[in-house]
Amino acid sequence: EAIPDDTLWAFRSEGRYQLITFVRKRLEHQLGTRGADQMEIVRARSILEPNTMTVGFARRFAAYKRPDLLLHDENRLIRLLTHPARPVQLVIAGKAHPEDLQGKRMIQHWVQFAQRPEICGRVVFLGDYDMALAEQLTQGVDLWINTPRRPLEACGTSGMKVLVNGGLNLSELDGWWAEAHNPDVGWKLGTGDHLSETDQDRIDAEQLYRLLEDEVVPCFYTRDKHGIPVGWVARIRSSMATLTPQFSANRMLREYLEDYYLPAAIAYRTRTSDNGRVAKSLAQWHDNIQHHWNNILFQNLSVDTRGSTHHFSVQIYLDSLSSDMVSVEIFADAQGDKGTYRKVMTRTGTLPGAVNKYIYEVYVVADRPAWHYTPRIVPTHANARIPCEETHIMWLDRAIPA
């Protein structure tokens, strides 16, 4: 945070220059191994420009990663790349699984696009993507783009590697970026709404172009009297200072240890002690869930809204399961500005003349409509990891009236 703007900008400019030097040599070698003509190899030695905004991404080319989202409107991308005052250049790398025909077609699309004469030298696709190339890319790009189809991104570690090198992220609100993003550190893509693939691709592509045209590229080229993009450098500083400590291998290992390895070790000792008493109890519980689950029934859901409170009541028949083997919850998915809601319902009584038939009730603040909520049943056991070890779940199949 204390590094002066000119020092930070010089650091970033040096990283970009080193990337361009590397790309030229790599492309020259790539063309040579393909048997390209000598003129093409010579041109590779002068591609890209050290003072131009450099955007990059590298990944496995798979449909859900949408590596061709930038090609949704090629003419619009060309205008962005060839802007007379604010040009942009692209460095792309990746490979597809040998049997992934769609992934290979996406690579072919980018290779063909990079060969268009109007963008000669502004777009480079590098094959044989490896760790050495990834290292150079994450150290040298000004902007890293990640466009997975939400919510399929597992994490997005490449974007994290960019942080410590002063690159900025423009990414779908998925994986790590859903946690990390704020306007001071980069740009977000996507609305968070549940859309069809076609609609999501169309909307995200439009938003991607608009962000680049109206916000990202102008921010990079808006300079003070010393030639420094003050707004861009401010984002670099914020990104490096706030995100780098949060998204690292140190955190990954600590969370695996604290959240998984240590609890697993404790659980193992608990289950195997006393001649495996807990393990045997778990096995019996699991068998009972499996055998009786399909006989569980919801009946007679009622909702009473008074003032600021919803009161939900539902009757549940558990077949031969005891009530302590399951948990009954009221659940609401995220809607608008309201997040996911989950609350355990209380067993308040039994029904006269019925075996294993119970009444469950819960009171909920009425800050959203009653029809947002649905009762559900999940297995429960003091020593089981739910849902990792028992994935059954039963939802009330009758919607609450709007």
C-alpha positions as CSV (number, residue, x, y, z in Angstrom):
1,E,0.0,0.0,0.0
2,A,2.9,2.4,0.6
3,I,4.6,1.8,-2.8
4,P,4.4,5.0,-5.0
5,D,2.4,5.0,-8.1
6,D,5.3,5.4,-10.4
7,T,7.2,2.4,-8.9
8,L,4.1,0.2,-9.0
9,W,3.4,1.2,-12.7
10,A,7.0,0.6,-13.7
11,F,6.8,-2.9,-12.1
12,R,3.7,-3.7,-14.1
13,S,5.1,-2.3,-17.3
14,E,8.2,-4.5,-16.9
15,G,6.1,-7.6,-16.4
16,R,4.2,-6.8,-19.6
17,Y,7.4,-6.3,-21.5
18,Q,8.8,-9.6,-20.3
19,L,5.6,-11.4,-21.3
20,I,5.8,-10.0,-24.8
21,T,9.4,-11.0,-25.2
22,F,8.6,-14.5,-24.1
23,V,5.5,-14.7,-26.4
24,R,7.6,-13.6,-29.4
25,K,10.2,-16.4,-28.8
26,R,7.5,-19.0,-28.0
27,L,5.5,-18.2,-31.1
28,E,8.7,-18.2,-33.3
29,H,9.5,-21.7,-32.0
30,Q,5.9,-22.8,-32.4
31,L,5.8,-21.6,-36.0
32,G,9.2,-23.2,-36.7
33,T,8.1,-26.6,-35.5
34,R,5.0,-26.4,-37.7
35,G,7.1,-25.7,-40.8
36,A,5.8,-22.1,-41.3
37,D,7.4,-20.0,-44.0
38,Q,10.3,-17.7,-43.1
39,M,8.4,-14.5,-43.4
40,E,5.8,-15.6,-40.9
41,I,8.5,-16.5,-38.5
42,V,10.2,-13.2,-38.9
43,R,6.9,-11.3,-38.3
44,A,6.5,-13.3,-35.0
45,R,9.6,-11.4,-33.7
46,S,7.8,-8.1,-33.6
47,I,4.2,-9.0,-32.7
48,L,2.5,-7.2,-29.8
49,E,3.4,-3.8,-28.5
50,P,5.0,-3.3,-25.0
51,N,2.9,-0.2,-24.2
52,T,-0.5,-1.6,-25.2
53,M,-3.0,-2.9,-22.8
54,T,-2.5,-6.7,-22.7
55,V,-5.4,-9.0,-21.9
56,G,-4.9,-12.7,-21.5
57,F,-6.4,-16.0,-20.4
58,A,-5.2,-19.6,-20.5
59,R,-7.3,-22.7,-19.7
60,R,-8.5,-26.0,-20.8
61,F,-10.8,-25.4,-23.7
62,A,-14.1,-26.9,-22.6
63,A,-17.7,-25.8,-23.3
64,Y,-18.6,-24.7,-19.8
65,K,-15.5,-22.5,-19.6
66,R,-16.8,-20.5,-22.6
67,P,-13.3,-19.6,-23.9
68,D,-14.9,-18.2,-27.0
69,L,-17.2,-15.8,-25.3
70,L,-15.1,-12.8,-26.5
71,L,-15.8,-14.0,-30.1
72,H,-19.5,-13.7,-29.7
73,D,-19.4,-10.6,-31.9
74,E,-16.1,-10.6,-33.8
75,N,-16.5,-7.2,-35.4
76,R,-17.1,-5.6,-32.1
77,L,-14.0,-7.3,-30.7
78,I,-12.0,-6.1,-33.7
79,R,-13.1,-2.5,-33.1
80,L,-11.9,-2.9,-29.5
81,L,-8.5,-4.3,-30.5
82,T,-7.9,-1.7,-33.2
83,H,-9.1,1.4,-31.5
84,P,-6.8,4.2,-32.7
85,A,-6.3,5.8,-29.3
86,R,-6.9,2.9,-26.9
87,P,-5.8,-0.4,-28.6
88,V,-5.9,-3.8,-26.9
89,Q,-3.9,-6.9,-27.5
90,L,-4.8,-10.5,-26.6
91,V,-2.6,-13.4,-25.5
92,I,-4.4,-16.7,-25.3
93,A,-3.3,-20.2,-24.5
94,G,-4.9,-23.5,-23.9
95,K,-5.5,-27.1,-25.0
96,A,-8.5,-29.4,-25.3
97,H,-9.0,-33.0,-24.3
98,P,-8.2,-35.2,-27.4
99,E,-11.7,-36.4,-27.5
100,D,-13.4,-33.1,-26.8
101,L,-14.4,-32.1,-30.3
102,Q,-16.2,-28.9,-29.2
103,G,-13.1,-27.8,-27.3
104,K,-10.9,-28.3,-30.3
105,R,-13.4,-26.4,-32.5
106,M,-13.1,-23.5,-30.0
107,I,-9.3,-23.5,-30.4
108,Q,-9.7,-23.6,-34.2
109,H,-12.0,-20.6,-34.0
110,W,-9.4,-18.5,-32.1
111,V,-6.6,-19.6,-34.4
112,Q,-8.6,-18.5,-37.4
113,F,-9.6,-15.2,-35.8
114,A,-6.0,-14.4,-34.9
115,Q,-5.1,-14.8,-38.6
116,R,-7.5,-12.1,-39.8
117,P,-5.4,-9.4,-41.5
118,E,-7.1,-6.4,-39.8
119,I,-5.8,-7.6,-36.4
120,C,-2.4,-8.8,-37.5
121,G,-0.1,-8.9,-34.5
122,R,-2.7,-8.0,-31.9
123,V,-4.0,-11.5,-31.1
124,V,-1.7,-14.5,-30.3
125,F,-2.8,-18.0,-29.6
126,L,-0.1,-20.2,-28.0
127,G,-0.5,-24.0,-28.1
128,D,1.1,-26.6,-25.9
129,Y,-0.1,-24.8,-22.7
130,D,2.1,-25.7,-19.8
131,M,3.3,-24.4,-16.4
132,A,6.1,-22.3,-17.9
133,L,3.7,-20.5,-20.2
134,A,1.1,-20.1,-17.4
135,E,3.8,-18.5,-15.2
136,Q,4.7,-15.9,-17.9
137,L,1.0,-15.1,-18.6
138,T,0.0,-14.6,-15.0
139,Q,3.1,-12.3,-14.4
140,G,2.6,-10.2,-17.5
141,V,-1.0,-9.6,-18.4
142,D,-2.7,-6.4,-17.4
143,L,-6.1,-8.0,-17.3
144,W,-7.1,-11.6,-16.8
145,I,-10.5,-12.7,-18.1
146,N,-12.4,-15.7,-16.9
147,T,-15.8,-16.5,-18.3
148,P,-17.1,-19.9,-17.0
149,R,-20.8,-20.6,-17.3
150,R,-22.2,-20.0,-13.8
151,P,-22.3,-22.0,-11.5
152,L,-19.8,-24.5,-12.9
153,E,-16.5,-22.9,-12.0
154,A,-14.7,-25.0,-9.3
155,C,-12.4,-22.2,-8.2
156,G,-10.4,-20.2,-10.7
157,T,-6.8,-20.4,-9.3
158,S,-5.2,-18.7,-12.4
159,G,-7.0,-15.5,-11.5
160,M,-5.5,-15.7,-8.0
161,K,-2.0,-16.1,-9.4
162,V,-2.5,-12.8,-11.3
163,L,-3.0,-10.9,-8.0
164,V,0.5,-10.9,-6.6
165,N,1.9,-9.8,-10.0
166,G,-0.3,-6.7,-10.2
167,G,-2.7,-8.0,-12.9
168,L,-6.4,-7.3,-12.5
169,N,-9.4,-9.6,-13.0
170,L,-12.5,-9.4,-15.0
171,S,-14.4,-12.5,-14.2
172,E,-17.8,-14.2,-14.0
173,L,-19.2,-14.1,-10.5
174,D,-18.4,-17.7,-9.8
175,G,-15.7,-19.7,-8.1
176,W,-13.3,-17.6,-6.0
177,W,-14.4,-14.3,-7.7
178,A,-17.9,-14.5,-6.2
179,E,-16.2,-14.2,-2.8
180,A,-13.3,-11.8,-3.8
181,H,-14.9,-9.2,-6.0
182,N,-15.5,-5.6,-5.1
183,P,-15.4,-2.6,-7.4
184,D,-12.0,-1.5,-6.0
185,V,-10.1,-4.6,-7.1
186,G,-11.6,-5.5,-10.6
187,W,-14.7,-6.1,-12.6
188,K,-17.5,-8.6,-12.4
189,L,-19.4,-10.4,-15.1
190,G,-22.9,-11.9,-14.9
191,T,-26.1,-11.0,-13.2
192,G,-26.4,-14.0,-10.8
193,D,-29.8,-14.9,-12.3
194,H,-30.7,-18.4,-13.4
195,L,-30.9,-18.2,-17.2
196,S,-30.8,-20.6,-20.1
197,E,-27.4,-21.2,-21.6
198,T,-28.3,-19.3,-24.7
199,D,-29.6,-16.3,-22.7
200,Q,-26.7,-16.3,-20.3
201,D,-24.1,-16.4,-23.1
202,R,-25.8,-13.6,-25.0
203,I,-26.2,-11.3,-21.9
204,D,-22.7,-12.1,-20.6
205,A,-21.1,-11.4,-23.9
206,E,-22.8,-8.0,-24.2
207,Q,-21.8,-7.1,-20.7
208,L,-18.2,-8.2,-21.4
209,Y,-17.9,-5.9,-24.4
210,R,-19.6,-3.1,-22.6
211,L,-17.3,-3.4,-19.6
212,L,-14.2,-3.4,-21.8
213,E,-15.3,-0.5,-24.0
214,D,-16.7,1.8,-21.3
215,E,-14.8,1.0,-18.1
216,V,-11.8,-1.3,-18.3
217,V,-9.9,0.0,-21.3
218,P,-10.6,3.7,-20.6
219,C,-9.4,3.2,-17.1
220,F,-6.1,1.8,-18.4
221,Y,-5.5,4.7,-20.8
222,T,-6.6,7.6,-18.6
223,R,-3.2,9.0,-17.6
224,D,-2.0,11.8,-15.4
225,K,0.7,14.3,-16.5
226,H,3.4,11.8,-15.7
227,G,1.8,9.1,-17.9
228,I,0.5,7.0,-15.1
229,P,-3.0,5.5,-15.1
230,V,-3.8,6.6,-11.6
231,G,-7.2,4.8,-11.4
232,W,-5.8,1.6,-12.8
233,V,-2.8,1.7,-10.4
234,A,-5.2,2.3,-7.5
235,R,-7.0,-1.0,-8.4
236,I,-3.6,-2.8,-8.6
237,R,-2.7,-1.6,-5.2
238,S,-6.0,-2.6,-3.7
239,S,-6.0,-6.0,-5.4
240,M,-2.5,-6.8,-4.3
241,A,-2.9,-5.6,-0.8
242,T,-6.3,-7.0,0.1
243,L,-6.7,-10.2,-2.1
244,T,-3.2,-11.7,-2.2
245,P,-3.2,-12.5,1.6
246,Q,-6.7,-14.0,1.3
247,F,-6.3,-16.3,-1.7
248,S,-3.2,-18.3,-1.3
249,A,-1.9,-21.9,-0.8
250,N,-1.5,-21.0,2.9
251,R,-5.2,-20.5,3.2
252,M,-6.0,-23.5,1.2
253,L,-3.9,-25.8,3.3
254,R,-5.1,-24.3,6.6
255,E,-8.8,-24.7,5.6
256,Y,-8.3,-28.3,4.4
257,L,-6.6,-29.0,7.7
258,E,-9.1,-27.3,10.0
259,D,-12.3,-28.1,8.1
260,Y,-11.6,-31.6,6.8
261,Y,-8.4,-33.4,7.9
262,L,-8.7,-32.8,11.6
263,P,-12.4,-33.4,11.8
264,A,-11.9,-36.6,9.8
265,A,-9.2,-37.8,12.2
266,I,-11.4,-37.1,15.2
267,A,-14.4,-38.8,13.6
268,Y,-12.2,-41.9,12.8
269,R,-11.1,-42.2,16.4
270,T,-14.7,-41.7,17.6
271,R,-16.1,-44.3,15.3
272,T,-13.5,-47.0,15.9
273,S,-13.3,-46.7,19.7
274,D,-15.3,-49.0,22.0
275,N,-15.2,-51.8,19.5
276,G,-16.7,-49.6,16.8
277,R,-19.9,-48.8,18.7
278,V,-20.5,-45.5,16.8
279,A,-19.6,-47.0,13.4
280,K,-22.1,-49.8,14.0
281,S,-24.8,-47.2,15.0
282,L,-24.1,-45.2,11.8
283,A,-24.4,-48.3,9.7
284,Q,-27.7,-49.2,11.2
285,W,-29.0,-45.7,10.9
286,H,-27.9,-45.6,7.2
287,D,-29.7,-48.9,6.5
288,N,-32.9,-47.7,8.2
289,I,-32.8,-44.5,6.1
290,Q,-32.3,-46.5,2.9
291,H,-35.1,-49.0,3.7
292,H,-37.8,-46.6,4.9
293,W,-37.1,-43.3,3.0
294,N,-39.6,-43.8,0.2
295,N,-42.5,-44.4,2.7
296,I,-42.1,-41.0,4.3
297,L,-45.1,-38.7,3.6
298,F,-45.8,-35.0,3.9
299,Q,-49.4,-34.1,4.7
300,N,-51.6,-31.0,5.5
301,L,-49.2,-28.1,5.1
302,S,-50.7,-24.9,6.5
303,V,-49.4,-21.3,6.5
304,D,-50.7,-18.5,8.7
305,T,-49.3,-15.0,8.1
306,R,-50.1,-12.5,10.7
307,G,-48.4,-9.1,10.8
308,S,-44.6,-9.6,10.4
309,T,-44.6,-13.4,10.9
310,H,-45.3,-16.5,8.8
311,H,-46.3,-19.6,10.8
312,F,-45.8,-22.9,9.0
313,S,-47.2,-26.2,10.2
314,V,-46.9,-29.6,8.4
315,Q,-47.7,-33.2,9.3
316,I,-45.2,-35.9,8.5
317,Y,-45.4,-39.6,8.6
318,L,-42.0,-41.3,9.2
319,D,-42.9,-44.9,8.6
320,S,-40.7,-46.9,11.0
321,L,-38.0,-44.2,11.4
322,S,-37.7,-42.6,14.7
323,S,-38.0,-38.8,14.8
324,D,-34.4,-38.3,15.9
325,M,-33.2,-39.9,12.6
326,V,-34.3,-36.9,10.5
327,S,-34.4,-33.2,10.6
328,V,-37.4,-31.2,9.2
329,E,-36.5,-27.8,7.8
330,I,-38.1,-24.8,6.2
331,F,-36.0,-23.7,3.2
332,A,-36.0,-20.7,0.8
333,D,-33.7,-20.3,-2.2
334,A,-32.1,-17.0,-2.9
335,Q,-34.5,-14.5,-4.5
336,G,-33.6,-11.0,-5.5
337,D,-31.8,-9.3,-2.6
338,K,-32.7,-12.2,-0.2
339,G,-30.2,-14.9,0.4
340,T,-30.7,-18.6,1.0
341,Y,-32.7,-19.3,4.2
342,R,-32.8,-22.5,6.2
343,K,-34.3,-23.1,9.6
344,V,-35.1,-26.3,11.5
345,M,-38.8,-26.9,12.3
346,T,-39.8,-27.9,15.8
347,R,-41.7,-31.2,16.5
348,T,-44.6,-29.9,18.5
349,G,-46.8,-33.0,18.9
350,T,-48.1,-36.3,17.6
351,L,-51.3,-37.1,15.8
352,P,-53.8,-39.1,17.9
353,G,-54.4,-42.6,16.7
354,A,-51.4,-42.5,14.3
355,V,-48.0,-44.2,14.7
356,N,-45.0,-42.2,13.9
357,K,-47.0,-39.2,12.6
358,Y,-45.8,-35.9,13.9
359,I,-46.6,-32.2,13.7
360,Y,-43.8,-29.8,12.9
361,E,-44.0,-26.0,13.2
362,V,-41.8,-23.0,12.7
363,Y,-42.2,-19.2,12.8
364,V,-40.4,-17.1,10.2
365,V,-40.1,-13.3,9.8
366,A,-42.3,-12.3,6.9
367,D,-39.8,-10.2,5.1
368,R,-40.5,-12.3,1.9
369,P,-43.6,-14.1,0.6
370,A,-44.6,-17.4,2.1
371,W,-44.4,-19.1,-1.3
372,H,-40.6,-18.6,-1.2
373,Y,-40.5,-21.3,1.5
374,T,-40.6,-25.1,1.2
375,P,-40.5,-27.8,3.9
376,R,-38.0,-30.5,3.4
377,I,-36.7,-33.5,5.3
378,V,-33.0,-34.5,5.6
379,P,-31.4,-37.4,7.5
380,T,-29.6,-36.5,10.7
381,H,-27.1,-38.2,13.0
382,A,-24.8,-36.7,15.6
383,N,-21.8,-38.5,14.1
384,A,-22.6,-38.3,10.4
385,R,-21.3,-35.8,7.9
386,I,-24.5,-34.6,6.0
387,P,-24.8,-34.5,3.1
388,C,-21.4,-36.1,2.4
389,E,-22.3,-39.4,3.9
390,E,-26.1,-39.5,3.4
391,T,-27.5,-37.6,0.4
392,H,-31.2,-38.4,0.8
393,I,-33.4,-35.3,0.8
394,M,-37.2,-35.0,0.5
395,W,-39.0,-31.9,-0.6
396,L,-42.7,-31.2,-0.2
397,D,-44.0,-31.6,-3.7
398,R,-46.9,-29.2,-3.4
399,A,-46.0,-25.6,-3.8
400,I,-47.2,-23.1,-1.2
401,P,-49.8,-20.8,-2.9
402,A,-48.6,-17.3,-3.8
